[in-house]
Amino acid sequence: MGLDLWGGCHNIRPIRGGTRRSAHSWGIAIDFDSDRNQLHWGRDKATFAKPEYDYWWKYWEEEGWVSLGRIRNFDWMHVQAARLPQV
């Protein structure tokens, strides 16, 4: 399922296209299987958007982590231990 494919964690950098620090800068974000869950892919292409991953996401969410894919339908590789600001 690609859950063992590491995409990265701690990386001090700004968010893509911005100046604020990325959640990765603080070590509170993890990326998995970036080849099959690319940044701008939505649920129509991202592997992690498929129903067979629902339990995996449920376990992360029960621990308070957030999926950008499930909330904003992009960056399905990304899970973070911080709430997102309202846009």
Protein Blocks (a to p, Z undefined) as FASTA:
>chain_A
ZZmpcfbjcdcdddehiabdcfklnopaccehkllmcfklcfklmmklpmklmmmmmmmm
mnopacfklmnopaklbccdbdcddZZ
